[in-house]
């Protein structure tokens, strides 16, 4: 199943990011995170590119660690090139380096570090839902489930007939 959300972060912020990911997963949002979604014997760069391509939303967890990470910069560039919805989430107050400034210009962010800790993750969840991420898949699964549970109804009419292959040009009158 393709992810709803790809989250880009620095390893130094992993503990805080895992809490956010667990909350979002608990709300039914399929979040791709390298720590849990790259399996043994895989080429991790390929896995990351495929996950960014498949995700509907790219979350950038911003901190002084992530803004200094070359891998985070590459992930952001890929998401921008693929015209993904980008949701910058500040884990702390920090400056955006020139290597990220272009991709983040004009995008509304969430300053997670300024929100009440009890409500911060739910605010992120509600923002994701307002963006429509994960909702279409949820609605699609609900409709499919209802359709499969509904009894099949018909009128008992049987249609029979005969089909002949089309005649080749110039074979009229044969």
C-alpha positions as protocol buffer text, in pm:
chain_id: "A"
residue {
  index: 1
  type: UNK
  ca { x: 0 y: 0 z: 0 }
}
residue {
  index: 2
  type: UNK
  ca { x: 147 y: 335 z: -97 }
}
residue {
  index: 3
  type: UNK
  ca { x: 209 y: 582 z: 183 }
}
residue {
  index: 4
  type: UNK
  ca { x: -10 y: 885 z: 247 }
}
residue {
  index: 5
  type: UNK
  ca { x: 283 y: 1073 z: 401 }
}
residue {
  index: 6
  type: UNK
  ca { x: 662 y: 1066 z: 368 }
}
residue {
  index: 7
  type: UNK
  ca { x: 844 y: 1220 z: 663 }
}
residue {
  index: 8
  type: UNK
  ca { x: 1192 y: 1365 z: 621 }
}
residue {
  index: 9
  type: UNK
  ca { x: 1394 y: 1426 z: 936 }
}
residue {
  index: 10
  type: UNK
  ca { x: 1739 y: 1410 z: 1092 }
}
residue {
  index: 11
  type: UNK
  ca { x: 1839 y: 1107 z: 1301 }
}
residue {
  index: 12
  type: UNK
  ca { x: 1909 y: 1341 z: 1593 }
}
residue {
  index: 13
  type: UNK
  ca { x: 1536 y: 1427 z: 1598 }
}
residue {
  index: 14
  type: UNK
  ca { x: 1419 y: 1067 z: 1571 }
}
residue {
  index: 15
  type: UNK
  ca { x: 1268 y: 1041 z: 1920 }
}
residue {
  index: 16
  type: UNK
  ca { x: 1040 y: 1342 z: 1866 }
}
residue {
  index: 17
  type: UNK
  ca { x: 952 y: 1240 z: 1509 }
}
residue {
  index: 18
  type: UNK
  ca { x: 861 y: 884 z: 1613 }
}
residue {
  index: 19
  type: UNK
  ca { x: 603 y: 1025 z: 1858 }
}
residue {
  index: 20
  type: UNK
  ca { x: 441 y: 1225 z: 1577 }
}
residue {
  index: 21
  type: UNK
  ca { x: 448 y: 926 z: 1339 }
}
residue {
  index: 22
  type: UNK
  ca { x: 291 y: 698 z: 1601 }
}
residue {
  index: 23
  type: UNK
  ca { x: 12 y: 950 z: 1659 }
}
residue {
  index: 24
  type: UNK
  ca { x: -59 y: 985 z: 1286 }
}
residue {
  index: 25
  type: UNK
  ca { x: -55 y: 608 z: 1231 }
}
residue {
  index: 26
  type: UNK
  ca { x: -294 y: 574 z: 1524 }
}
residue {
  index: 27
  type: UNK
  ca { x: -530 y: 806 z: 1336 }
}
residue {
  index: 28
  type: UNK
  ca { x: -520 y: 586 z: 1026 }
}
residue {
  index: 29
  type: UNK
  ca { x: -264 y: 783 z: 824 }
}
residue {
  index: 30
  type: UNK
  ca { x: -9 y: 565 z: 645 }
}
residue {
  index: 31
  type: UNK
  ca { x: 325 y: 734 z: 721 }
}
residue {
  index: 32
  type: UNK
  ca { x: 649 y: 622 z: 555 }
}
residue {
  index: 33
  type: UNK
  ca { x: 951 y: 656 z: 781 }
}
residue {
  index: 34
  type: UNK
  ca { x: 1295 y: 525 z: 688 }
}
residue {
  index: 35
  type: UNK
  ca { x: 1355 y: 370 z: 1029 }
}
residue {
  index: 36
  type: UNK
  ca { x: 1053 y: 140 z: 1000 }
}
residue {
  index: 37
  type: UNK
  ca { x: 994 y: 107 z: 627 }
}
residue {
  index: 38
  type: UNK
  ca { x: 1334 y: 20 z: 480 }
}
residue {
  index: 39
  type: UNK
  ca { x: 1385 y: -354 z: 507 }
}
residue {
  index: 40
  type: UNK
  ca { x: 1706 y: -556 z: 503 }
}
residue {
  index: 41
  type: UNK
  ca { x: 1895 y: -612 z: 178 }
}
residue {
  index: 42
  type: UNK
  ca { x: 1731 y: -318 z: 3 }
}
residue {
  index: 43
  type: UNK
  ca { x: 1898 y: -22 z: -160 }
}
residue {
  index: 44
  type: UNK
  ca { x: 1786 y: 256 z: 73 }
}
residue {
  index: 45
  type: UNK
  ca { x: 1825 y: 540 z: -177 }
}
residue {
  index: 46
  type: UNK
  ca { x: 1591 y: 361 z: -417 }
}
residue {
  index: 47
  type: UNK
  ca { x: 1341 y: 294 z: -137 }
}
residue {
  index: 48
  type: UNK
  ca { x: 1341 y: 662 z: -41 }
}
residue {
  index: 49
  type: UNK
  ca { x: 1289 y: 781 z: -399 }
}
residue {
  index: 50
  type: UNK
  ca { x: 1002 y: 535 z: -448 }
}
residue {
  index: 51
  type: UNK
  ca { x: 841 y: 636 z: -118 }
}
residue {
  index: 52
  type: UNK
  ca { x: 858 y: 1008 z: -203 }
}
residue {
  index: 53
  type: UNK
  ca { x: 713 y: 935 z: -547 }
}
residue {
  index: 54
  type: UNK
  ca { x: 425 y: 733 z: -399 }
}
residue {
  index: 55
  type: UNK
  ca { x: 337 y: 964 z: -108 }
}
residue {
  index: 56
  type: UNK
  ca { x: 64 y: 1227 z: -130 }
}
residue {
  index: 57
  type: UNK
  ca { x: 228 y: 1456 z: 127 }
}
residue {
  index: 58
  type: UNK
  ca { x: 589 y: 1532 z: 219 }
}
residue {
  index: 59
  type: UNK
  ca { x: 645 y: 1640 z: 580 }
}
residue {
  index: 60
  type: UNK
  ca { x: 973 y: 1813 z: 653 }
}
residue {
  index: 61
  type: UNK
  ca { x: 1064 y: 1800 z: 1023 }
}
residue {
  index: 62
  type: UNK
  ca { x: 1272 y: 2116 z: 1061 }
}
residue {
  index: 63
  type: UNK
  ca { x: 1543 y: 2155 z: 1323 }
}
residue {
  index: 64
  type: UNK
  ca { x: 1901 y: 2275 z: 1327 }
}
residue {
  index: 65
  type: UNK
  ca { x: 1993 y: 1908 z: 1272 }
}
residue {
  index: 66
  type: UNK
  ca { x: 1774 y: 1854 z: 966 }
}
residue {
  index: 67
  type: UNK
  ca { x: 1866 y: 2183 z: 802 }
}
residue {
  index: 68
  type: UNK
  ca { x: 2229 y: 2067 z: 811 }
}
residue {
  index: 69
  type: UNK
  ca { x: 2157 y: 1721 z: 668 }
}
residue {
  index: 70
  type: UNK
  ca { x: 2252 y: 1663 z: 305 }
}
residue {
  index: 71
  type: UNK
  ca { x: 2006 y: 1373 z: 283 }
}
residue {
  index: 72
  type: UNK
  ca { x: 1716 y: 1586 z: 407 }
}
residue {
  index: 73
  type: UNK
  ca { x: 1806 y: 1853 z: 149 }
}
residue {
  index: 74
  type: UNK
  ca { x: 1802 y: 1586 z: -126 }
}
residue {
  index: 75
  type: UNK
  ca { x: 1467 y: 1449 z: -9 }
}
residue {
  index: 76
  type: UNK
  ca { x: 1316 y: 1798 z: -9 }
}
residue {
  index: 77
  type: UNK
  ca { x: 1450 y: 1862 z: -360 }
}
residue {
  index: 78
  type: UNK
  ca { x: 1294 y: 1535 z: -484 }
}
residue {
  index: 79
  type: UNK
  ca { x: 958 y: 1619 z: -328 }
}
residue {
  index: 80
  type: UNK
  ca { x: 967 y: 1967 z: -482 }
}
residue {
  index: 81
  type: UNK
  ca { x: 1060 y: 1834 z: -828 }
}
residue {
  index: 82
  type: UNK
  ca { x: 773 y: 1586 z: -808 }
}
residue {
  index: 83
  type: UNK
  ca { x: 538 y: 1870 z: -706 }
}
residue {
  index: 84
  type: UNK
  ca { x: 438 y: 1704 z: -380 }
}
residue {
  index: 85
  type: UNK
  ca { x: 243 y: 1892 z: -117 }
}
residue {
  index: 86
  type: UNK
  ca { x: 511 y: 1999 z: 131 }
}
residue {
  index: 87
  type: UNK
  ca { x: 424 y: 2056 z: 496 }
}
residue {
  index: 88
  type: UNK
  ca { x: 714 y: 2208 z: 691 }
}
residue {
  index: 89
  type: UNK
  ca { x: 692 y: 2135 z: 1064 }
}
residue {
  index: 90
  type: UNK
  ca { x: 930 y: 2323 z: 1291 }
}
residue {
  index: 91
  type: UNK
  ca { x: 1049 y: 2109 z: 1581 }
}
residue {
  index: 92
  type: UNK
  ca { x: 1242 y: 2411 z: 1706 }
}
residue {
  index: 93
  type: UNK
  ca { x: 1314 y: 2767 z: 1601 }
}
residue {
  index: 94
  type: UNK
  ca { x: 1592 y: 2773 z: 1342 }
}
residue {
  index: 95
  type: UNK
  ca { x: 1703 y: 2941 z: 1024 }
}
residue {
  index: 96
  type: UNK
  ca { x: 1634 y: 2789 z: 684 }
}
residue {
  index: 97
  type: UNK
  ca { x: 1955 y: 2752 z: 482 }
}
residue {
  index: 98
  type: UNK
  ca { x: 1981 y: 2862 z: 120 }
}
residue {
  index: 99
  type: UNK
  ca { x: 1984 y: 2495 z: 16 }
}
residue {
  index: 100
  type: UNK
  ca { x: 1620 y: 2468 z: 133 }
}
residue {
  index: 101
  type: UNK
  ca { x: 1495 y: 2822 z: 100 }
}
residue {
  index: 102
  type: UNK
  ca { x: 1374 y: 2799 z: -260 }
}
residue {
  index: 103
  type: UNK
  ca { x: 1159 y: 2488 z: -204 }
}
residue {
  index: 104
  type: UNK
  ca { x: 1003 y: 2630 z: 114 }
}
residue {
  index: 105
  type: UNK
  ca { x: 938 y: 2983 z: -10 }
}
residue {
  index: 106
  type: UNK
  ca { x: 579 y: 3086 z: 50 }
}
residue {
  index: 107
  type: UNK
  ca { x: 468 y: 2759 z: 213 }
}
residue {
  index: 108
  type: UNK
  ca { x: 270 y: 2787 z: 536 }
}
residue {
  index: 109
  type: UNK
  ca { x: 438 y: 2592 z: 815 }
}
residue {
  index: 110
  type: UNK
  ca { x: 346 y: 2451 z: 1154 }
}
residue {
  index: 111
  type: UNK
  ca { x: 559 y: 2570 z: 1446 }
}
residue {
  index: 112
  type: UNK
  ca { x: 515 y: 2253 z: 1650 }
}
residue {
  index: 113
  type: UNK
  ca { x: 750 y: 2378 z: 1920 }
}
residue {
  index: 114
  type: UNK
  ca { x: 511 y: 2666 z: 2002 }
}
residue {
  index: 115
  type: UNK
  ca { x: 198 y: 2451 z: 2041 }
}
residue {
  index: 116
  type: UNK
  ca { x: 68 y: 2286 z: 2356 }
}
residue {
  index: 117
  type: UNK
  ca { x: 226 y: 1939 z: 2359 }
}
residue {
  index: 118
  type: UNK
  ca { x: -109 y: 1773 z: 2429 }
}
residue {
  index: 119
  type: UNK
  ca { x: -266 y: 1923 z: 2117 }
}
residue {
  index: 120
  type: UNK
  ca { x: 30 y: 1960 z: 1881 }
}
residue {
  index: 121
  type: UNK
  ca { x: 17 y: 1618 z: 1715 }
}
residue {
  index: 122
  type: UNK
  ca { x: -360 y: 1634 z: 1677 }
}
residue {
  index: 123
  type: UNK
  ca { x: -320 y: 1975 z: 1509 }
}
residue {
  index: 124
  type: UNK
  ca { x: -81 y: 1816 z: 1257 }
}
residue {
  index: 125
  type: UNK
  ca { x: -331 y: 1532 z: 1203 }
}
residue {
  index: 126
  type: UNK
  ca { x: -617 y: 1777 z: 1139 }
}
residue {
  index: 127
  type: UNK
  ca { x: -398 y: 1978 z: 899 }
}
residue {
  index: 128
  type: UNK
  ca { x: -321 y: 1662 z: 701 }
}
residue {
  index: 129
  type: UNK
  ca { x: -692 y: 1576 z: 683 }
}
residue {
  index: 130
  type: UNK
  ca { x: -779 y: 1930 z: 569 }
}
residue {
  index: 131
  type: UNK
  ca { x: -529 y: 1884 z: 287 }
}
residue {
  index: 132
  type: UNK
  ca { x: -729 y: 1577 z: 185 }
}
residue {
  index: 133
  type: UNK
  ca { x: -438 y: 1341 z: 239 }
}
residue {
  index: 134
  type: UNK
  ca { x: -542 y: 988 z: 328 }
}
residue {
  index: 135
  type: UNK
  ca { x: -908 y: 1082 z: 308 }
}
residue {
  index: 136
  type: UNK
  ca { x: -965 y: 965 z: -51 }
}
residue {
  index: 137
  type: UNK
  ca { x: -818 y: 623 z: 27 }
}
residue {
  index: 138
  type: UNK
  ca { x: -1026 y: 603 z: 344 }
}
residue {
  index: 139
  type: UNK
  ca { x: -1344 y: 699 z: 154 }
}
residue {
  index: 140
  type: UNK
  ca { x: -1259 y: 454 z: -125 }
}
residue {
  index: 141
  type: UNK
  ca { x: -1210 y: 169 z: 123 }
}
residue {
  index: 142
  type: UNK
  ca { x: -1537 y: 256 z: 296 }
}
residue {
  index: 143
  type: UNK
  ca { x: -1732 y: 253 z: -33 }
}
residue {
  index: 144
  type: UNK
  ca { x: -1565 y: -73 z: -137 }
}
residue {
  index: 145
  type: UNK
  ca { x: -1649 y: -230 z: 199 }
}
residue {
  index: 146
  type: UNK
  ca { x: -2012 y: -121 z: 170 }
}
residue {
  index: 147
  type: UNK
  ca { x: -2037 y: -252 z: -185 }
}
residue {
  index: 148
  type: UNK
  ca { x: -1896 y: -589 z: -88 }
}
residue {
  index: 149
  type: UNK
  ca { x: -2134 y: -616 z: 209 }
}
residue {
  index: 150
  type: UNK
  ca { x: -2442 y: -526 z: 2 }
}
residue {
  index: 151
  type: UNK
  ca { x: -2640 y: -817 z: -140 }
}
residue {
  index: 152
  type: UNK
  ca { x: -2624 y: -863 z: -515 }
}
residue {
  index: 153
  type: UNK
  ca { x: -2963 y: -793 z: -664 }
}
residue {
  index: 154
  type: UNK
  ca { x: -3084 y: -873 z: -1011 }
}
residue {
  index: 155
  type: UNK
  ca { x: -3403 y: -936 z: -1202 }
}
residue {
  index: 156
  type: UNK
  ca { x: -3334 y: -1293 z: -1307 }
}
residue {
  index: 157
  type: UNK
  ca { x: -3313 y: -1201 z: -1674 }
}
residue {
  index: 158
  type: UNK
  ca { x: -3088 y: -1409 z: -1892 }
}
residue {
  index: 159
  type: UNK
  ca { x: -2960 y: -1266 z: -2216 }
}
residue {
  index: 160
  type: UNK
  ca { x: -2848 y: -1501 z: -2488 }
}
residue {
  index: 161
  type: UNK
  ca { x: -2722 y: -1423 z: -2831 }
}
residue {
  index: 162
  type: UNK
  ca { x: -2476 y: -1504 z: -3097 }
}
residue {
  index: 163
  type: UNK
  ca { x: -2175 y: -1300 z: -3196 }
}
residue {
  index: 164
  type: UNK
  ca { x: -1997 y: -1338 z: -3524 }
}
residue {
  index: 165
  type: UNK
  ca { x: -1653 y: -1206 z: -3596 }
}
residue {
  index: 166
  type: UNK
  ca { x: -1654 y: -895 z: -3815 }
}
residue {
  index: 167
  type: UNK
  ca { x: -1627 y: -957 z: -4185 }
}
residue {
  index: 168
  type: UNK
  ca { x: -1307 y: -857 z: -4353 }
}
residue {
  index: 169
  type: UNK
  ca { x: -1318 y: -574 z: -4606 }
}
residue {
  index: 170
  type: UNK
  ca { x: -1395 y: -695 z: -4950 }
}
residue {
  index: 171
  type: UNK
  ca { x: -1555 y: -1016 z: -4829 }
}
residue {
  index: 172
  type: UNK
  ca { x: -1915 y: -903 z: -4871 }
}
residue {
  index: 173
  type: UNK
  ca { x: -2129 y: -1151 z: -5053 }
}
residue {
  index: 174
  type: UNK
  ca { x: -1918 y: -1454 z: -4964 }
}
